[in-house]
Amino acid sequence: MKEIYKNPTLYYILVPVVIALWPLSFWAVYLPEAEGKLKDDQNQCMEAERIIGAILDLDQSRLKSSDANGTVADFDYASAVAEIARLCKIRAANYRLSSGRIVPTDGRRSQSASVVLKDIGIATLAEFVSRVQLRWPKLQCVQLRKLIKKRDLPDSWDADLEFKYYY
Protein backbone atom coordinates (compact mmCIF):
# COMPACT_ATOMS: atom_id res chain seq x y z
CA MET A 1 0.00 0.00 0.00
CA LYS A 2 2.88 2.35 0.69
CA GLU A 3 4.13 1.84 -2.83
CA ILE A 4 1.11 3.59 -4.31
CA TYR A 5 2.05 6.83 -2.59
CA LYS A 6 5.51 6.71 -4.13
CA ASN A 7 4.10 6.30 -7.64
CA PRO A 8 4.44 9.62 -9.55
CA THR A 9 1.60 8.71 -11.89
CA LEU A 10 -0.81 9.11 -8.98
CA TYR A 11 0.28 12.69 -8.51
CA TYR A 12 0.34 13.46 -12.24
CA ILE A 13 -3.22 12.22 -12.72
CA LEU A 14 -5.02 12.46 -9.36
CA VAL A 15 -3.93 15.98 -8.36
CA PRO A 16 -5.05 17.60 -11.67
CA VAL A 17 -8.34 15.71 -11.51
CA VAL A 18 -8.99 16.96 -7.98
CA ILE A 19 -8.03 20.49 -8.99
CA ALA A 20 -10.40 20.27 -11.98
CA LEU A 21 -13.25 18.93 -9.85
CA TRP A 22 -13.10 21.77 -7.35
CA PRO A 23 -14.43 24.48 -9.74
CA LEU A 24 -16.97 22.04 -11.11
CA SER A 25 -18.27 21.28 -7.63
CA PHE A 26 -18.36 24.99 -6.87
CA TRP A 27 -20.35 25.63 -10.05
CA ALA A 28 -22.69 22.68 -9.53
CA VAL A 29 -23.31 22.86 -5.76
CA TYR A 30 -22.36 26.15 -4.14
CA LEU A 31 -23.47 28.59 -6.84
CA PRO A 32 -27.14 27.44 -6.93
CA GLU A 33 -27.21 27.50 -3.13
CA ALA A 34 -25.90 31.08 -3.10
CA GLU A 35 -28.49 32.10 -5.69
CA GLY A 36 -31.24 30.60 -3.53
CA LYS A 37 -30.03 32.52 -0.49
CA LEU A 38 -29.89 35.72 -2.55
CA LYS A 39 -33.50 35.26 -3.61
CA ASP A 40 -34.53 34.66 0.01
CA ASP A 41 -32.74 37.84 1.10
CA GLN A 42 -34.40 39.83 -1.68
CA ASN A 43 -37.82 38.51 -0.65
CA GLN A 44 -37.15 39.48 2.98
CA CYS A 45 -36.08 42.96 1.87
CA MET A 46 -39.27 43.43 -0.15
CA GLU A 47 -41.37 42.23 2.80
CA ALA A 48 -39.56 44.66 5.12
CA GLU A 49 -40.17 47.55 2.70
CA ARG A 50 -43.87 46.64 2.60
CA ILE A 51 -44.07 46.59 6.41
CA ILE A 52 -42.20 49.90 6.72
CA GLY A 53 -44.60 51.44 4.21
CA ALA A 54 -47.56 50.21 6.24
CA ILE A 55 -46.09 51.67 9.43
CA LEU A 56 -45.51 55.02 7.75
CA ASP A 57 -49.08 55.03 6.42
CA LEU A 58 -50.48 54.37 9.89
CA ASP A 59 -48.43 56.89 11.87
CA GLN A 60 -47.11 59.71 9.71
CA SER A 61 -47.59 62.23 12.51
CA ARG A 62 -44.70 60.63 14.34
CA LEU A 63 -42.27 61.53 11.56
CA LYS A 64 -43.37 65.12 11.17
CA SER A 65 -45.20 66.85 13.95
CA SER A 66 -46.42 69.77 11.87
CA ASP A 67 -49.72 70.98 10.53
CA ALA A 68 -50.67 71.72 6.92
CA ASN A 69 -49.05 75.17 7.04
CA GLY A 70 -45.68 73.67 7.90
CA THR A 71 -45.41 75.16 11.38
CA VAL A 72 -43.97 72.82 13.96
CA ALA A 73 -46.29 71.82 16.77
CA ASP A 74 -45.03 72.55 20.26
CA PHE A 75 -44.10 69.58 22.40
CA ASP A 76 -45.64 69.49 25.85
CA TYR A 77 -44.34 67.15 28.54
CA ALA A 78 -47.60 67.20 30.51
CA SER A 79 -49.75 65.97 27.65
CA ALA A 80 -47.08 63.54 26.41
CA VAL A 81 -46.61 61.86 29.79
CA ALA A 82 -50.36 61.85 30.49
CA GLU A 83 -51.08 60.21 27.12
CA ILE A 84 -48.49 57.46 27.55
CA ALA A 85 -49.41 56.90 31.20
CA ARG A 86 -53.02 56.40 30.14
CA LEU A 87 -51.95 53.91 27.45
CA CYS A 88 -49.82 52.00 29.99
CA LYS A 89 -52.65 52.07 32.57
CA ILE A 90 -50.68 54.15 35.08
CA ARG A 91 -52.95 56.17 37.36
CA ALA A 92 -52.37 59.93 37.58
CA ALA A 93 -51.69 59.56 41.31
CA ASN A 94 -48.76 57.20 40.55
CA TYR A 95 -46.65 59.62 38.53
CA ARG A 96 -45.22 63.08 39.04
CA LEU A 97 -43.77 65.29 36.33
CA SER A 98 -41.51 68.29 36.68
CA SER A 99 -40.11 69.96 33.60
CA GLY A 100 -37.50 72.65 33.18
CA ARG A 101 -37.37 75.53 30.78
CA ILE A 102 -36.17 75.42 27.19
CA VAL A 103 -32.42 76.07 26.98
CA PRO A 104 -30.00 76.23 24.05
CA THR A 105 -27.41 73.41 24.08
CA ASP A 106 -24.97 72.44 21.34
CA GLY A 107 -26.62 74.71 18.78
CA ARG A 108 -30.06 73.23 19.47
CA ARG A 109 -32.79 73.97 21.94
CA SER A 110 -33.67 71.33 24.50
CA GLN A 111 -35.91 70.88 27.51
CA SER A 112 -35.36 68.48 30.38
CA ALA A 113 -37.95 66.85 32.57
CA SER A 114 -38.07 64.46 35.48
CA VAL A 115 -40.76 61.79 35.74
CA VAL A 116 -41.20 59.91 39.01
CA LEU A 117 -43.30 56.75 38.81
CA LYS A 118 -44.53 55.09 42.02
CA ASP A 119 -45.82 51.56 42.64
CA ILE A 120 -45.17 50.41 39.08
CA GLY A 121 -44.27 47.00 37.69
CA ILE A 122 -40.95 46.62 35.89
CA ALA A 123 -42.70 45.54 32.66
CA THR A 124 -44.96 48.59 32.82
CA LEU A 125 -41.91 50.81 33.35
CA ALA A 126 -40.22 49.33 30.28
CA GLU A 127 -43.41 49.74 28.26
CA PHE A 128 -43.72 53.38 29.39
CA VAL A 129 -40.17 54.28 28.34
CA SER A 130 -40.51 52.38 25.06
CA ARG A 131 -43.81 54.02 24.12
CA VAL A 132 -42.58 57.50 25.00
CA GLN A 133 -39.51 57.16 22.81
CA LEU A 134 -41.43 55.54 19.95
CA ARG A 135 -44.12 58.22 19.94
CA TRP A 136 -41.73 61.20 20.01
CA PRO A 137 -38.45 60.50 18.15
CA LYS A 138 -36.80 63.67 19.48
CA LEU A 139 -37.48 62.68 23.10
CA GLN A 140 -34.79 60.66 24.83
CA CYS A 141 -34.66 58.98 28.20
CA VAL A 142 -31.31 60.31 29.33
CA GLN A 143 -31.01 58.61 32.70
CA LEU A 144 -32.74 56.28 35.11
CA ARG A 145 -31.77 58.05 38.31
CA LYS A 146 -33.37 55.70 40.82
CA LEU A 147 -35.03 52.32 40.70
CA ILE A 148 -36.14 51.24 44.16
CA LYS A 149 -37.92 47.97 44.88
CA LYS A 150 -40.73 48.12 47.42
CA ARG A 151 -40.42 45.66 50.27
CA ASP A 152 -42.90 42.83 50.72
CA LEU A 153 -44.28 43.25 47.19
CA PRO A 154 -43.13 41.02 44.34
CA ASP A 155 -43.24 43.56 41.48
CA SER A 156 -43.63 47.06 42.85
CA TRP A 157 -41.00 49.67 42.09
CA ASP A 158 -40.40 53.41 42.35
CA ALA A 159 -38.55 54.89 39.38
CA ASP A 160 -37.07 58.33 38.74
CA LEU A 161 -36.45 59.01 35.04
CA GLU A 162 -34.84 61.97 33.33
CA PHE A 163 -35.96 62.89 29.81
CA LYS A 164 -34.68 65.43 27.33
CA TYR A 165 -36.55 66.74 24.29
CA TYR A 166 -34.61 68.36 21.44
CA TYR A 167 -36.44 71.00 19.39
N, C-alpha and C positions, 0 to 999 in steps of 0.2 A: 504494500500500500504506500510505503514511503517513496517508492520509485516513481509513482505517478506525479508527485510534487516536483521531482527533479527533471521531468520531461519538459523541454522548452516548447513543444507543440501545444501543450495545455495553455501556456501563457500567450502564445501567438494566436490561438483561436478563441479561447474562453474569455480572456480579458476584453478583446474588441467586441465580442458578442454581448457581454455584460454592459459595456459602455454604449453600445448601440441600443440595447433594450431600455436603458434608463430614460432617454427622451421619448421613446415610444410609450412607456408606461406613464410618463408624465402627461403626454398628449391624450392617452386613452382613459386614464383614471382621474388624475388630479384636475385637469382642465375642466371637464364637465361638472365636477363637484364644485369648483370655484364659481363657475357660471350659475349654478343653482343657488349658491349662497348669495351671489350678487343680486339675483332676481328676488330672493327673500328680503334682502336689505332694501331694495327699491320699493317693494310692496309695503314694508314697514314704514318707510319714509313717506309714501303717499298716504298711508293711514294716519300718520302723525300730522301731516299737513291738513287732512280733513278734520281731525279732532281740534287742531288749533284754530281752524277757521270757524268751527262751531262754537268754540269758547269765545272767540272775538265777536261773533254775532250775538251771543247771549249777554255779554257784559262789556260793551264798548265804553261805557262811562268810566270804567276803571282805568282805561288807557288815557283818556283825555277828560279831565273834569272841567269842561267848559260848556257854555251854552252856545246857541246858534250864532251869536254875535262875535264869538271868539274871545270873550272875556273869561278869565280864569275864576272859577268859583273858589270862595274862601274856605279853607279847611277849619273846622271847629272841633276841638278835642271833646267837648262836652257831648255833642251829638254823635261823634264817632264812637266814643266809648259806650255811650248809652245804647246805640244801635247794636254793637257787637255783644255787649252784655246781655241784651234781650235775646239775641240769637243763641247765645250760649246758656241761657236760662240762669243767669246770675242776677239775684235780686238787687235792687238799687241800694238797699241797706248794707250789702256786702261789698261794695266798692266805694272808694273815695278817689277823687281826681283833683289834682292841683297842677295848673299849668302856668308857665312863665310867660314873659313877653317875647315878642319877635325880635331877634337880634341878628345882626349881620356877622357871619362867620365864613371864612375862606371864600369870599366873593359871592356868597349866597346868603339868603336869609333863612333862619331856622328858628324853631320854637320847641322848647323842651316841656315835658310834662311828667308827672309822677302819678302812677296808678297803684293804689293799695287795694288788694283783694283779700277779703277775710272769709274764713270757713269755706274754702274752695277745694275741690278734688284736683289732683295733679293732672288728670286727663282733661278736665275742664280748663285748667290754666293753659295747657298746651294748645287746646282748641282756640282759646281766646287770643293768644299771641299769634297763632297761625292765621286766624280770620282777620285780625287787624292788619297784619302785614300783607295779606292777599288783597284786601279791599282797597287799601291805600298804598300804592307802590313807593311813594316818597316818605312814608312813615316807617321808622326803624325802631325796633326794641334795642336800645343801646346797652342796657344793663339790667340784670336781675339782682337788685341790691340785697334783698333778704328773701329767704324761703324757710319758714319756720313751721315745723310739724306740731300740730296740737296733740297734747297728751291724751291718752285714753280713747282716741278716735282713730280708726284705721286709715282713713283717707281724708283728713281735714288739715288744710294748710293755710298759712297767711303768707302772701307774696307781695313784695314791693318792687314794681317795675319802673324803669325809666325809659321814656320814649322821646324821640326827636323827629320832628317833621321838617323837611326841607322844601322851601317855596321855590 
